[in-house]
């Protein structure tokens, strides 16, 4: 088991960029912090830091450990907060896709927080594959994520309306040659759907822009760098939806699922009800 104090010193060294500044953050001497990092490296069997004079940067193994270390420390802090306030409702860790983190959903979550002042709400946005993985391993209590239509499990699911889009003012010629694609990194449901649709139609393709950020994809489409697949709520005024007559039929094999972790708390299930109502209203307006 990894020692939280060692992880705390490791994160501090990376964030501070050196042992002396890190020691000031965790109230330890430079030599103590250095010994803690040495113990941690022995525990994991890998060098974690590259030392260059007074400057320190993480190795490849250190970068991999860093995200886990931050999550473990945050989880430990969350556990202390919950245990120290037994009369409260605890905490709910909610995951949502980035294109759902819009103003309307923020209003729903803010209203829920106001009606549950003793509850700590922790919302994170990410790709659906990561949200699903976090939920399965217990890092989230509740999640909205995209999945293949018709999958089993979850509180509720709603079919998605997903379209091919190009730039309204700088559209790409897609009648011949390789289709330039814009999308999220590998693992994204939309990316896989776009590639499958093109290859099924006998079209060649190449990635011209990859981003883990929705706004980056939206901007690249608007600038005319290529084509992408976006949900209706993510399509902007400077995008143009491509049609089946142009050879780009809508991708309708995806859905948004609302899934809770096993043994979800009553507060989590109350939030799930609010989210289900929100998704139903979005679906009704889109119909």
N, C-alpha and C positions, 0 to 999 in steps of 0.2 A: 504493500500500500504506500502511495506517495505521501510524504510528509507535507502538510499544508504550509508550515513555516518555511520549509525549503522552497516550495513553489512560490510563496509570497516574495521571498528574497530574489528568486529568479526573475519574476515579473518586474520587480523594482529595478533590477540591474538593466534589463532590456529597455524599460521605459526611460530610465535615467541616463542610459548610455555609458554607465561606468560604475565601479564598485564604491567609490567614495560617496558620490551623490546618492546611490542606492542605500548605503548605510545610514545616511541622514534621514531618508524616508522611513526606514523600518527601525530606526533607533538602535542600530548595531554598528560596531566598528568595521572598518574596511576588511580587516583580517577575518572577522567573524563571518561576514557575508561571503568572503572568498572561500572559507572552509565549508559553508553551507552549500555553495554551488558545487564544490568538489564532491561533497556527499551525494548531492542530487545526481551528478554525472555518473557516480559509481552505482547508484541505484538503477538508473536506466541503461547503463552500459554504453553510453554514447557521449562524446563531447558536445556540449550545448552552446558554448560561447566561443567566439573568435576574439582574442585579445590583441589589440594593436595599440601599443602605448597605453594611454589613458582611455582610449575609446574601446567599446565592447559592442559586438554585433552577434546575433544568434546564428548558429550553424543551421544547416537544413533540418537536422533533427530538432534543434532548438525552436525553429519556427513551427514545426509540427506540434511540439509540446506546448508552445505558448498559448494557443487557443484553448487547449484542454485545461491548462493551468488557470486561465482567466475564468472559465466556466466553473471549475471546481471551487475556486475562491468565492465566486459570486453565489454559488449554491450554498456554501458553508455560511456565508453572511445572511442569506435568505433564511436558512434554517434557524440561525440564532435569533433573527427578528421574529419569526413565527413563534418559537418556543418562549421567547421573553414576553410575548403578548398573548397569553392563552385565552384571554377573553375575546380576542378579535376573530375575524373570519378566516385569517390566514392569507394565502396568496394564490393567484391564478396566473399561470404562465401560458399566454395565448400566442399562437403563431398564425400569421396571415400572409397570403401572397402580396407582393408589392403593389400590384394593380388594384388590390382591395383596400390598401392603406390610404384611402381618399377621404375627402372632407366629410362625406356623409357617414362613413363608418366611424371616423374619429368622434363625431357627435354622439353616436350610439354608445361608444365606449366611455366617453366622458360622462354621459348621463348615467350609465351603470355605476361608474365610480362614485358619483355624487350620491346615489341612492344606497351605496354600500361603503360608507366612510371608513369602516374598520378593515376593509379589504384592500390588499395590495395587488394591483393589476400590473403585470409585466408583459408588455406586448412587443413582439419582434417580427420583422418582415424578412422573408428569404424566399429562395426558390422552393417550389412545392416538393421536390425530391428531398431537400434538406429538412423541411418542416415535417414531412412524413417520417423521416429517419429519426428526428429528434423526439417526436411523439412516441414512436415505437420503443425507444430506449429510455423513456421516462424523463426527458429533458423538457417536455411540454405537457400541460394538463389538457389543453384543448387546441385544436387547429382547424383552420380552413385551408384546404389545398386542392390543387388540380390533379385529376387522375383520369384514367381511361373510363369512358362511359360504361355503366353497367356493373362495375365492381361491387362486391358485397362489403357490408360493414359500414358502421357510422350511424350518426343520429339522423342525418338527412343528406340528400344530394340534389343538385340542380344542373340541368344540361347547360353547357356553355355555347354561346354564339361566338365563333372564332373565324376571323377572315384574313385573307391575304391582303396586304396593304403595300402601297408604293407612295412616292412623293406626289403631292398634288401639283406642284409647280416644276419639279425636276424629275419626271417619271423616267424609269429605265426602260429601254427597248428589250422586251423579253420574248420577242417572236422568234429569235434565232440565238444560237450559241448557249453557253453555260449561264445558268440563272444565278445572279449574285444574291447570296442570302445574308440576312442580318438576324442575329439571335442570341439567346443566352448560351452559356457554356454547355458542353456535352452533359447529358442527363436530363435536360429540359424536355418536357412533354411536347411543347410546341416545336422545338427544333427537330425532334424525332419525327413528328407528324409531317413537317414540311419536307424533310428529306425523303420520307416514305412516299409522299404524294408525288414528288418529282420523279423519283426512280420508278414508281409504278407507271407513270406516264411516259417513261423512256427519255426523260430530260436529264441532261447533265447539270451539275450545280457546283458552286464553290462558296465558301464562307468569305465574305468581304468585311464583316464587322461582327465581333463577338464582345458582349458586355454582360456583366452580372447585374447591371443596373438598368431598370426599365427606362429611365429618362434618357440614358445613353442610346438605347435602341430606338426610342421614339425620335430622338434628334437625328440619328443616322438615316432613318427612313425619310424624314422630312428633307434632309439635305440631298437625297437622291443617290445614296450609296448602294442601295439595293432593295430587295423585297424582304418582308418579314410576315410573321403570323402574330396577330394581336387579338385579344378579346375586345368585345365592343366597347367596354368601359375604358380601354386603354387607347383607343383610336382618337387621334387629335384632328383639329381643323385643317392642318396642313398635310394630312394624309389622304390618300384616295383608295377606296376599297376596290380591289380587282374582282372581276366577275367570272362566272363559269364560261361565258362566251369568249373570254380572253384566255381561257385555259387554266383558270385558277378557281376551282370550286371551293366553297366554304369547307372548313375542317370541322365536322360536327360530331366527332367521336370522343369528346372530352366533357368532363363535368366538374363542378366544384362540390367537394364533400366536406361536411362538418363532422369531425370525429373527436371523441373524448377519450382520455386514457382510462384503463380499467380502474374501477373504484373511485371514479371522479367524485369530488366533494359536492355537497348540495349547492354551494355558491357557484361552482363551475357549471353545474347543470342549469342554474338560473341564467348564467351568462350565455350558455348554449341556446336557451330559449330566445333570448334577445337577438342573437346572431341569426337564428333560423328565421325570425320575423323579418329581420333586415334583408336577408337573402330572398325571401319570398316577395318582398316589396320590390326589390331590384328586378326580379324575374317578371313580376306583373307589369312593371313599367316598360320593360323591353319587349313584351309580347305585342 
